[in-house]
Amino acid sequence: MTTSHITDSRLYGAVFASTQVASVFSDRNRVRKWFDIEAALALAQGELGIIPKAAAEEIARKADADLVDLDAIGREIAATAHPLVPAIRALADLCDGDAGEYVHYGATTQDVMDTGMVLMVREAWPILLADLGAIRERLAAESRAHRNTLMVGRTHGQHALPVTFGYKLAVWVDEIDRHLDRIAEAKPRIFVGNITGAVGTMASFGPHGLEMQQRALARLGLGSPRICWHSARDRVAEMAWLLVQVSGTCGKIANEICNLQRPEIDEVNEPFHLGKVGSSTMPHKRNPASVELAVALWRLVRGLLVPLTDALFQEHERDAAALRVELAAIPELVVYCGALLARMRTVVENLEAFPARMQANADLLGGLLLSERVMLALGEKVGKQTAHEIVYEIAMAARRKGTGFREELGADPRVAPHLGREAIHELLDPERYLGLTGRIVDEVAGR
């Protein structure tokens, strides 16, 4: 079979997909989940007398995806234009006696496909969370280590006020903590199956439908819905949005590292090893290849949110046009997110930071980084608005003439009567204008 998708590519697959996560959405595992559902359904029905108990046990024994020909099922899916019936037939053919007649008894295709999708996402979930948790812990450790490492805080891409590298990292830690809180809160809503029959009324299961569903889904480790969700796709959208938010944070961190790695800034570097090539023509290049890929993966994840939100718009009790979107988009979204998290875990666990360069960059503007502090100190004497105008004029003059901010302040007759040389020297010390950064780092990242 010709491989055309980037995640399956023998050339690029390892770049765009985590092997662990990609394997969760393999054809074999998809059928395995379908058969797990059919077995759980049959056993629950056998216990409640909906189908013969012997038939239920035989179905459960033969519900092994390794016993069927995936290529044959694929050909039949194309021939029947049905996404599940060929797999049901394959399972029925494996069963001895008349047990095959009771496979998928009273259930509908979407019961199995929705519940199978939830099972695959749930299988991938711990892999994603392990990487996200590792990213959080490493960032927190580095935040503590750099609690007092001075660096420039930038707004609009320009020098603003001094911060610490630990503070910058703590902002990311806190953002990830909120993601973890949202994920924990959402789990009972997301990991819910659905076995309710053709339009969700359970008419095909008789009076035991609710208990049957609860027993079957409990066997699978899933929650039971209060009502059918065939046409209510908010669970899927919530799962997707959680992964989009997590990926957005990782993409933002990657982009920040990319910017801070520019030679003219040079405050951090993504991991490097000899043999990592930056250019086919410029041997000196050390490109931020890992974080650039992470940004690309974030964009791919974000792009998949559009079709998945389109799938929220369902008609009547089932809308196959909308559901086919999920069939394609969910595996891609989770696989791309898995690759992004794995990549960023490697980046943050081996990130290089250069405190000396951070200090040097904080001195680039010759004291202008502390203009706010000077303004507030002068404002105590002449008023804040007046002080702003004075310091603004001095700062712009220093930039225009290329002179030092310290010298311009000391020479200005509007400043000299209120702020002497020693006071100006103290006011222009960035280490003394870090606010509550240390306390905040302690609160967010731990002492």
C-alpha positions in Angstrom: 0.0 0.0 0.0 1.4 3.4 -1.0 2.1 5.7 2.0 1.1 9.3 1.4 0.3 10.8 4.8 3.1 12.6 6.5 2.6 10.8 9.8 3.0 7.4 8.0 5.9 8.5 5.9 9.0 6.4 6.1 11.0 9.6 5.5 9.2 12.0 7.8 6.9 9.9 10.0 9.2 10.0 13.0 9.3 13.8 12.8 5.5 14.4 12.6 4.3 11.6 14.8 5.1 10.0 18.1 5.4 6.3 17.5 3.6 5.5 20.7 0.6 7.8 19.9 0.5 6.9 16.2 0.3 3.2 17.1 -2.9 3.9 19.1 -4.6 4.9 16.0 -3.4 2.1 13.8 -6.0 0.1 11.8 -5.2 -3.0 13.9 -5.8 -1.2 17.2 -9.0 0.4 15.8 -10.4 -3.0 15.0 -9.2 -4.2 18.4 -11.2 -1.5 20.1 -14.3 -2.4 18.0 -14.0 -6.0 19.0 -13.5 -5.1 22.6 -16.8 -3.3 22.5 -18.6 -6.1 20.8 -17.2 -8.5 23.4 -18.3 -6.3 26.3 -21.7 -5.8 24.7 -22.2 -9.5 24.2 -21.2 -10.4 27.7 -23.5 -7.7 29.2 -26.3 -9.0 27.1 -25.6 -12.6 28.0 -25.8 -11.7 31.7 -29.1 -10.0 31.3 -30.6 -12.8 29.1 -30.8 -10.6 26.0 -28.8 -13.1 24.0 -27.8 -16.7 24.9 -24.9 -16.7 27.5 -23.0 -19.4 25.5 -23.1 -17.2 22.4 -21.9 -14.2 24.4 -18.9 -16.2 25.7 -18.1 -17.4 22.2 -18.2 -13.9 20.8 -15.9 -12.7 23.6 -13.5 -15.6 23.0 -13.2 -14.8 19.3 -13.1 -11.0 19.5 -9.4 -10.9 18.6 -8.4 -8.3 16.0 -5.2 -10.4 15.3 -7.5 -13.1 13.8 -8.9 -11.0 10.9 -7.5 -9.8 7.6 -7.4 -6.0 7.7 -6.9 -5.7 4.0 -10.0 -7.8 3.3 -12.0 -5.7 5.7 -10.8 -2.5 4.0 -11.8 -3.9 0.6 -15.2 -4.7 1.9 -15.6 -1.2 3.5 -15.0 0.2 0.1 -17.4 -2.2 -1.6 -20.2 -1.8 0.9 -19.7 1.9 1.5 -20.1 1.1 5.2 -17.5 1.8 7.8 -18.2 -1.1 10.2 -20.4 -3.9 8.7 -17.4 -5.7 7.2 -15.7 -5.9 10.6 -18.9 -7.2 12.2 -19.1 -9.9 9.5 -15.5 -10.8 10.0 -16.1 -11.3 13.8 -19.3 -13.2 13.2 -17.4 -15.6 10.8 -14.9 -16.4 13.5 -17.5 -17.6 15.9 -18.5 -21.3 16.1 -22.1 -22.4 15.9 -24.7 -19.8 15.7 -22.9 -17.4 18.1 -22.1 -15.1 15.1 -25.8 -14.3 14.7 -25.7 -12.4 18.0 -22.7 -10.2 17.3 -23.6 -6.5 17.5 -27.1 -7.4 18.7 -29.3 -4.4 18.8 -26.4 -1.9 18.5 -25.8 0.6 15.8 -22.6 1.5 13.9 -22.1 4.8 15.7 -22.3 3.1 19.1 -19.2 1.1 18.2 -17.4 3.9 16.3 -17.9 6.6 19.0 -17.1 4.3 21.8 -14.0 3.0 19.9 -12.9 6.5 19.3 -13.2 7.3 23.0 -11.2 4.1 23.9 -8.4 5.1 21.5 -8.2 8.7 22.8 -8.2 7.3 26.4 -5.3 5.0 25.5 -3.3 7.9 24.1 -4.2 10.2 27.0 -1.6 8.9 29.5 1.2 9.3 26.9 0.2 12.9 26.3 -0.1 13.7 30.0 3.2 12.1 30.8 5.0 14.4 28.4 3.0 17.4 29.5 3.7 16.6 33.2 7.4 16.2 32.4 7.5 19.5 30.6 5.8 21.2 33.6 8.2 19.7 36.1 11.3 20.6 34.1 10.1 24.2 33.6 9.3 24.4 37.3 12.8 23.2 38.3 14.5 25.6 35.9 12.2 28.4 37.2 13.5 27.7 40.7 17.1 27.5 39.5 16.8 30.8 37.7 14.7 32.5 40.3 17.1 35.5 40.5 18.6 35.4 37.0 18.1 38.9 35.6 16.9 39.3 32.1 15.0 41.8 29.9 11.3 41.7 30.0 10.0 42.6 26.5 6.7 44.0 25.3 5.9 44.7 21.6 9.3 43.1 20.9 11.1 45.9 22.7 12.9 46.2 26.1 10.4 47.0 28.8 11.4 46.3 32.4 13.7 43.9 34.1 12.4 40.4 35.0 14.1 37.1 35.8 14.3 34.1 33.6 12.7 32.1 36.5 9.7 34.4 36.3 9.3 33.9 32.6 9.4 30.2 33.0 6.9 30.4 35.9 4.4 32.1 33.6 4.6 29.0 31.4 4.3 26.6 34.5 1.2 28.3 35.7 -0.4 28.1 32.2 0.3 24.4 32.1 -1.1 23.9 35.6 -4.4 25.4 34.4 -4.4 23.0 31.5 -3.9 20.1 33.9 -6.8 21.3 36.0 -9.1 21.6 33.0 -8.0 18.1 31.8 -8.7 16.5 35.2 -12.1 18.2 35.4 -13.0 17.2 31.8 -12.2 13.5 32.1 -15.6 12.4 33.4 -17.2 14.2 30.5 -14.8 13.0 27.8 -14.3 9.3 28.6 -17.9 8.3 28.2 -19.1 5.6 25.8 -22.4 5.2 24.0 -24.4 2.0 23.3 -28.0 3.1 22.8 -29.1 1.7 19.5 -30.2 3.3 16.2 -31.6 6.6 17.4 -30.6 6.3 21.1 -33.9 5.0 22.5 -32.6 1.5 23.4 -35.7 0.0 21.9 -33.7 -2.9 20.5 -32.5 -3.9 23.9 -35.8 -4.2 25.7 -36.3 -3.1 29.4 -32.6 -3.8 30.3 -31.0 -1.3 28.0 -29.7 1.1 30.6 -28.3 -1.6 32.8 -26.8 -3.4 29.7 -25.1 -0.2 28.6 -23.7 0.4 32.1 -22.3 -3.1 32.4 -20.8 -3.1 28.9 -19.1 0.3 29.4 -17.9 -0.5 32.9 -16.1 -3.5 31.4 -14.4 -1.1 29.1 -13.6 1.4 31.9 -15.8 4.1 30.5 -18.6 6.2 32.0 -22.2 5.8 30.9 -24.1 8.8 29.4 -27.4 9.9 30.8 -28.7 10.0 27.2 -27.5 9.1 23.7 -24.8 11.5 22.3 -24.9 10.4 18.7 -25.8 13.9 17.6 -24.3 15.9 20.6 -20.6 16.2 19.8 -19.6 18.6 22.6 -17.6 15.8 24.3 -15.4 15.5 21.2 -15.1 19.3 20.8 -14.1 19.6 24.5 -11.4 17.0 24.1 -10.2 18.7 20.9 -10.2 22.1 22.5 -8.2 20.9 25.5 -5.5 19.5 23.1 -5.5 22.7 21.1 -4.9 24.8 24.2 -2.1 22.5 25.4 -0.6 22.6 21.9 -0.9 26.4 21.8 1.1 26.7 25.0 3.8 24.4 23.7 3.8 26.3 20.4 4.1 29.6 22.1 7.0 28.3 24.3 8.7 27.0 21.2 8.4 30.3 19.3 9.8 32.2 22.3 12.8 29.9 22.4 13.2 30.4 18.7 13.3 34.1 19.1 15.6 34.1 22.2 18.0 31.9 20.2 18.6 34.5 17.6 22.4 35.4 17.6 21.7 39.0 18.4 19.7 37.9 21.5 21.4 34.6 22.3 19.8 34.0 25.7 18.8 30.4 25.3 19.5 27.5 22.8 17.5 24.5 22.0 19.5 21.2 22.4 22.3 20.7 20.0 24.5 17.7 19.2 27.3 17.3 16.7 25.8 15.9 13.5 22.7 18.1 13.7 22.9 20.0 10.4 21.5 23.6 10.1 22.1 24.1 6.4 23.1 22.2 3.2 25.1 25.2 2.1 26.1 27.2 5.2 28.1 25.0 7.5 28.0 27.4 10.4 24.2 27.3 10.9 22.7 26.0 14.1 19.0 26.3 13.2 16.3 26.0 15.9 15.0 23.0 14.0 13.2 21.4 17.0 11.2 24.4 18.1 10.5 25.4 14.5 8.9 21.9 14.0 7.0 22.4 17.3 5.5 25.6 15.9 4.6 23.8 12.7 2.9 21.0 14.7 0.9 23.6 16.7 -0.4 25.1 13.5 -1.5 21.7 12.2 -3.3 21.0 15.5 -5.0 24.4 15.5 -6.1 23.8 11.9 -7.9 20.7 12.9 -10.1 22.5 15.3 -12.1 24.0 12.5 -13.4 20.7 11.0 -14.0 19.4 14.5 -16.1 22.4 15.4 -18.0 21.9 12.1 -18.9 18.4 13.3 -20.8 20.0 16.2 -23.4 21.0 13.7 -25.4 17.8 13.5 -28.7 17.2 11.7 -31.5 15.1 13.3 -30.4 12.0 15.3 -27.3 11.2 13.2 -25.4 13.0 10.6 -22.8 10.9 8.8 -21.3 13.8 6.9 -20.3 15.5 10.1 -19.2 12.3 11.7 -16.8 11.4 8.9 -15.0 14.6 9.7 -14.2 13.3 13.2 -13.1 9.9 11.8 -10.3 11.7 9.9 -9.5 14.7 12.2 -9.4 13.1 15.6 -6.5 10.7 15.0 -4.5 13.5 13.2 -5.1 16.0 16.0 -4.0 13.5 18.8 -1.0 12.3 16.8 0.2 15.8 16.0 -0.3 16.8 19.6 1.6 13.8 20.8 4.5 14.6 18.5 4.5 18.2 19.7 4.6 17.3 23.3 7.3 14.7 22.8 9.4 17.2 20.9 9.0 19.9 23.5 9.7 17.6 26.4 13.1 16.9 24.8 13.7 20.6 24.2 12.9 21.8 27.7 14.7 18.9 29.4 17.9 19.9 27.5 17.5 23.7 27.1 20.6 25.8 27.4 20.3 29.2 29.2 23.0 31.9 29.1 22.7 34.1 32.2 25.7 36.2 31.3 24.1 37.1 27.9 20.8 37.9 29.7 22.7 40.3 32.0 24.5 41.9 29.0 21.2 42.4 27.1 19.7 44.1 30.2 22.5 46.7 29.9 22.1 47.3 26.1 20.0 50.5 26.5 22.4 52.1 29.0 19.9 52.3 31.8 16.7 53.1 29.8 15.3 49.8 31.0 14.7 51.6 34.3 12.9 54.7 33.0 9.7 53.8 34.9 11.6 53.6 38.2 13.2 57.0 37.6 9.9 58.5 36.6 8.1 57.2 39.7 11.0 58.5 42.0 10.9 61.9 40.3 7.1 61.9 40.4 7.2 61.9 44.1 8.8 65.4 43.9 7.1 67.0 40.8 4.1 64.8 40.2 3.8 61.7 38.1 2.4 63.2 34.9 5.1 66.0 34.9 7.8 63.4 35.7 6.6 61.3 32.7 7.0 64.2 30.3 10.5 65.1 31.7 11.8 61.5 31.6 10.3 60.9 28.2 12.1 63.9 26.8 15.4 62.8 28.4 15.0 59.2 27.2 14.2 60.2 23.6 17.2 62.6 23.6 19.5 59.8 24.9 18.3 57.5 22.2 18.6 60.2 19.5 22.1 61.4 20.5 23.4 58.0 21.5 24.4 59.3 24.9 23.9 57.5 28.2 20.6 57.8 30.1 22.5 58.3 33.3 24.5 61.2 32.0 21.4 62.9 30.4 19.5 62.6 33.8 22.4 64.1 35.7 22.7 67.0 33.4 19.0 67.9 33.2 18.2 70.9 35.4 14.7 69.6 36.0 16.0 66.4 37.6 19.2 67.5 39.4 17.5 69.3 42.2 15.5 66.2 43.1 17.7 63.3 42.2 21.4 63.3 42.9 24.1 61.2 41.3 24.0 58.5 43.9 20.2 58.3 43.7 20.3 58.0 40.0 22.9 55.3 40.2 20.7 53.3 42.6 17.6 53.9 40.5 19.3 52.5 37.4 20.2 49.2 39.1 17.9 46.5 37.5 18.5 44.1 40.3 16.6 46.5 42.6 13.6 46.7 40.4 12.4 43.1 40.1 9.3 43.6 42.1 7.8 40.4 43.5 9.4 38.1 41.0 11.1 35.9 43.6 7.9 35.5 45.7 5.8 34.8 42.6 8.3 32.1 41.4 8.2 30.5 44.8 4.4 30.5 44.7 4.1 29.0 41.2 7.1 26.8 40.9 7.8 26.0 44.5 10.8 26.9 46.6 
